[in-house]
Amino acid sequence: MLDLAIKSKNIIIDKSNYNGLLLVQDGRIADVVPADTAVACPVLEVGDRAVLPGVIDPHVHINEPGRTEWEGFDTATRAALSGELPRW
């Protein structure tokens, strides 16, 4: 079952731009489908904002050195690579 669909006119994959839905299942990217696809989950519409699935921001502020009891380089980079969505 899908958790969420993110709808954007600018989903960027392999240097191409798609108008579509990025589907999230179990906190991970499951698929990208055409924008008019019917889905049985909440849809977050972001208009023409760019969605860059799988891209990790290399300009991060990891709490190392210091405050590593809750985040260090190892845990922060593993979390980024996992593709997990934040649980706010």
C-alpha angles and dihedrals in degrees: 000000000000121000099197145345121215112207118204138156088218113052104156117210126161093345091307129113120225133188099217156100123285106210121214122199125175090352094304136097106267103175148326115237136173115289094246094058113124113236132183099221139071114294120214107203112205098172112211096345112129118254113198108188113203095011117131119202105238091200099078132148106225115184096238125148095033133021090036091144087089104020134016135161093274097050095039095051093044090052091050093049093048092068090227117159115232115261102221 
